[in-house]
Amino acid sequence: MIKVSIIIATYNWPEALDLCLNSLKNQTFKNFEILVADDGSKDSTRKIIESYAANSSIKITHLWQEDIGCRKTLIGNKAIHASNGDYLIFLDGDCIVQPDFIEKHISLAKEGCAITGSRILLNQEFTQKILFEKKIDLIDLKRQFITLRFKGYLNKVLPLFFKFGDGFWRNYKKFIWRRIKGCNMSCWRKDALKIGGFDETITGWGHEDADFIFRLENSGIQRKSGSWATEVLHLFHKVRDQSNNTDSTKKLMKKIELMRAQHSK
């Protein structure tokens, strides 16, 4: 059986991480470990992880680095190298997964492929309610989906009910930015290592996920859509500082042009 490593990126939001970790307790797929890639959180995050480890049979590893600015790429690579799984699933600590989350990723995980999943956005009011109650009942959520959607608590609901299997329609024919989310993507560990993991020169908010997927594609990996199968529930939070977005985009576009030129030779 394939062994899976779930790599969860987190930074100073222990309440959200607690919900994320608890949603992984009842997965239909059992052969997995968790690695928390912590980009310098305070001690409250460590306590959440220790509590989870004490009350769960799932192996969990906490990787931490000093907080000297956003270095998600660096801690992500440390988690990749520390992982023991054949297959890696990348998740953010502000996301809640469905019980078949890992199972659905694995069902799409063919050799030579990487998956980019999607997310269901929760609004601020619903997020605060969930954080206050410290839980989310997915069965109850499905029962009340009409009301929740009408109130704008969720930006979509149909993917909770309709899930589709694999097929050529999932294959991307060329690299595009759309639906590349570091909070829900997966690939084989050997493929991640082959391209050197994340580009550690990318710091701050800087499209490190798109860069990662592009380099996988450039190495010969087929990108597949995980939509209508792997959706996560994404808690509301304020948009991070994107002051370096323009420079990061230009840098990535230049890299894409250079790699494509080399590939065409």
C-alpha positions in Angstrom: 0.0 0.0 0.0 1.2 3.5 -0.8 2.3 5.5 2.2 1.3 9.1 2.2 2.9 12.1 3.9 0.6 15.1 4.6 2.6 18.3 4.7 0.7 21.1 6.5 2.1 24.6 6.2 1.2 26.8 9.2 2.1 30.1 10.8 0.6 31.4 14.1 -3.0 30.3 13.8 -3.2 27.4 16.3 -7.0 27.4 16.4 -7.3 26.8 12.7 -4.5 24.2 12.8 -6.4 22.3 15.5 -9.5 22.1 13.2 -7.3 21.0 10.3 -5.5 18.3 12.3 -8.8 17.0 13.8 -10.3 16.7 10.3 -7.5 14.2 9.5 -8.4 11.8 12.3 -11.2 10.0 10.5 -9.8 9.5 7.0 -11.0 6.5 5.0 -7.3 6.1 3.9 -5.3 5.1 6.9 -1.6 4.7 5.8 -0.3 8.3 6.3 1.8 10.5 8.5 1.6 14.2 9.2 4.4 16.7 9.0 3.7 20.3 10.2 5.9 22.7 8.3 5.9 25.6 10.8 7.3 28.9 9.6 8.1 30.2 13.1 4.9 30.1 15.0 4.8 30.9 18.8 4.6 28.2 21.5 0.8 27.9 21.3 1.1 26.0 18.0 3.6 23.5 19.4 1.1 22.8 22.2 -1.7 22.1 19.7 0.6 19.6 17.9 1.7 17.9 21.1 -1.9 17.5 22.3 -2.8 16.0 18.9 0.1 13.6 19.1 -1.0 12.5 22.6 -4.5 11.8 21.5 -4.0 10.2 18.1 -2.3 7.1 16.7 -1.3 9.1 13.6 2.4 9.9 13.5 3.0 13.6 13.5 6.3 15.5 13.1 6.7 19.2 14.0 9.3 21.0 11.9 9.9 24.6 13.1 12.2 27.4 12.0 12.9 30.9 13.3 10.4 33.6 12.4 12.5 36.0 10.3 9.9 36.6 7.6 7.8 34.4 5.4 10.0 31.4 4.3 7.4 28.9 3.5 9.5 27.4 0.7 12.4 26.6 3.1 10.3 24.9 5.7 8.3 23.1 3.0 11.6 21.6 1.7 12.6 20.5 5.2 9.3 18.7 5.4 9.7 17.0 2.1 13.1 15.7 3.1 11.9 14.6 6.5 8.9 12.7 5.0 8.7 8.9 4.8 5.8 8.6 2.3 5.9 7.6 -1.3 3.3 10.3 -2.0 3.1 13.9 -0.8 -0.1 15.9 -0.2 0.4 19.6 0.6 -2.2 21.3 2.8 -2.5 24.6 4.6 -3.2 24.8 8.3 -6.3 26.9 7.7 -8.1 24.2 5.7 -10.5 21.5 6.8 -10.6 18.3 4.8 -13.4 15.8 4.1 -13.1 12.2 5.4 -12.2 10.9 1.9 -9.7 13.6 1.1 -6.6 11.4 1.1 -8.5 8.6 -0.6 -9.5 10.9 -3.5 -6.0 12.2 -4.0 -4.7 8.6 -4.1 -7.4 7.6 -6.6 -6.0 10.2 -9.0 -2.3 9.6 -8.2 -0.9 7.9 -11.3 2.8 7.6 -12.0 4.1 10.7 -13.7 1.3 12.9 -12.5 0.7 15.7 -10.0 -2.7 16.9 -8.7 -3.8 20.4 -8.1 -7.0 20.4 -6.0 -9.5 23.2 -5.3 -11.2 24.7 -2.3 -14.5 25.8 -0.9 -14.2 29.3 0.6 -16.0 30.0 3.9 -16.9 33.6 4.8 -15.8 35.5 7.8 -19.0 34.9 9.8 -19.1 31.2 9.3 -15.4 30.9 10.0 -15.8 32.7 13.3 -18.7 30.4 14.3 -16.6 27.3 13.5 -13.6 28.6 15.5 -15.8 29.5 18.5 -17.4 26.0 18.5 -13.9 24.4 17.8 -15.5 21.9 15.3 -17.4 21.6 12.1 -20.0 18.9 11.4 -19.8 18.0 7.7 -23.0 15.9 7.9 -24.9 18.8 9.3 -23.3 21.2 6.8 -24.6 19.0 4.0 -28.1 19.0 5.5 -28.2 22.8 5.7 -26.4 23.5 2.4 -29.2 25.5 0.9 -29.4 27.8 3.9 -25.6 28.1 4.2 -25.3 28.9 0.5 -28.1 31.4 0.6 -26.4 33.2 3.5 -23.2 33.3 1.6 -21.4 31.1 4.2 -19.9 29.0 1.4 -19.0 30.1 -2.1 -20.1 26.7 -3.5 -21.6 23.5 -2.3 -22.1 21.0 -5.2 -18.5 19.5 -4.9 -19.5 18.3 -1.4 -22.2 16.1 -3.0 -20.8 15.3 -6.5 -17.4 13.7 -6.9 -16.0 12.3 -10.1 -13.3 9.8 -10.8 -10.2 9.9 -13.0 -10.3 10.7 -16.7 -8.4 12.5 -19.5 -10.6 15.5 -18.9 -8.6 16.1 -15.8 -5.3 16.5 -17.7 -4.0 20.0 -18.4 -2.5 20.4 -21.9 -0.2 23.3 -21.0 0.8 25.3 -18.0 -1.7 27.8 -16.7 -2.0 29.6 -13.4 -5.6 28.8 -12.8 -6.4 26.7 -9.7 -2.9 26.2 -8.5 -3.3 26.3 -4.7 -0.5 25.4 -2.3 -3.3 24.6 0.2 -4.3 21.5 -1.8 -1.9 19.8 -4.2 0.0 16.5 -4.4 2.7 14.7 -6.2 5.1 11.7 -5.8 7.9 12.4 -3.4 10.5 11.3 -5.9 9.2 13.8 -8.4 9.4 16.6 -5.8 13.0 15.7 -5.0 13.9 15.5 -8.6 13.2 19.2 -9.2 14.7 20.2 -5.9 11.5 20.9 -4.1 10.4 24.5 -3.7 12.5 27.4 -4.9 13.9 28.8 -1.7 14.8 32.1 -3.3 11.0 32.8 -3.3 10.2 34.5 0.0 7.1 36.3 1.2 3.9 35.9 -0.8 5.4 34.9 -4.1 3.7 32.2 -6.2 5.9 29.4 -4.8 3.1 26.9 -5.5 2.8 27.9 -9.2 6.5 27.8 -9.6 6.6 24.3 -8.0 3.9 23.0 -10.4 5.5 24.6 -13.4 8.8 23.0 -12.7 7.1 19.6 -12.2 5.4 20.0 -15.6 8.7 21.2 -17.2 10.4 18.0 -15.9 7.7 15.9 -17.7 5.1 15.5 -15.0 1.4 15.7 -16.1 -0.7 18.1 -14.1 -4.2 16.9 -13.3 -7.2 18.6 -11.9 -8.4 17.4 -8.5 -11.6 19.5 -8.7 -14.8 17.7 -8.0 -13.0 15.1 -5.9 -10.5 16.7 -3.4 -12.1 20.0 -2.3 -11.0 21.4 1.1 -12.9 23.9 3.2 -10.8 27.0 3.5 -11.3 29.2 6.5 -11.6 33.0 6.0 -8.6 35.2 6.8 -7.3 38.5 5.7 -5.2 38.6 2.6 -1.5 38.6 3.3 0.9 41.3 2.4 1.3 41.0 -1.4 3.6 44.0 -1.9 6.1 41.8 -3.7 3.5 40.2 -5.9 4.5 42.1 -9.1 8.2 41.3 -8.7 7.4 37.6 -7.9 5.2 37.3 -10.9 7.8 38.9 -13.2 10.5 36.5 -11.8 8.3 33.5 -12.4 7.4 34.5 -15.9 11.0 35.0 -16.8 11.8 31.6 -15.4 9.0 30.0 -17.4 10.3 31.7 -20.6 13.9 30.5 -20.0 12.8 27.0 -19.2 10.6 26.8 -22.2 13.3 28.1 -24.5 15.8 25.5 -23.1 13.1 22.8 -23.5 12.5 23.7 -27.2 16.2 23.3 -28.1 
